[in-house]
Amino acid sequence: MEETAEKTLELDDGRVNLACFLLAGNTYAIEVAHLREVVHCQAVTPLPKAPALIEGVIDLRGAVVPVVDLGRVLGGEPVKQDERARIAVVQVDGLVLGMRVEAATHVASVETGRLEEPPALATHSGYDAVRALLRQPDGAPILVLSMDHVLEAVYRSALPGGESGP
């Protein structure tokens, strides 16, 4: 996998901890090292003239946190708003961001050798938000996201004529 500013954070025993969540029936994951906390969804205050992917902000114990709908960031449908929906609060390079997801499911500690490269078609098309795949026991993939590329998509949406996903 291509090395970016985002480092793969391995434990001493060659393992990585992944926080898993659902979006549109698929399981996604981010490295636990980027996750600050997961909170119940709350009212988001819209920001005038905010970038296309920024829904608004929430007050999280006195801190103002911008929130994005991760479904939209990844170019899909907006997250279903129900009792299972959560906001995953992440921190990357000092930036704190809330990502709305359909449900937080579990944390997995996996051997790094089990992580597979994303399909060549995905990386050659410029879609590099998925940095690795992890097979579940039933064969279904868990898509491990690159937080650098998720943030890049949010930043691009702030540009004139900005895009709506990675």
Number of C-alpha atoms within 10 A of each C-alpha: 9 6 7 10 8 14 9 14 15 15 13 7 8 11 16 20 19 21 21 20 23 20 21 13 9 12 19 22 25 22 22 18 16 19 18 15 12 18 15 13 18 12 9 15 13 14 12 7 8 12 19 20 22 23 19 20 19 19 13 12 7 7 10 13 19 21 23 24 22 24 20 19 25 21 13 14 13 18 19 16 12 10 10 14 21 23 23 27 20 22 16 16 9 7 10 18 22 28 20 27 26 25 23 22 14 10 15 15 13 16 14 17 10 12 17 16 13 19 12 8 9 13 14 9 8 9 15 18 24 24 22 20 20 22 13 10 7 6 8 12 16 21 23 23 19 21 19 16 20 18 18 15 21 24 18 18 21 17 11 8 9 15 18 19 24 20
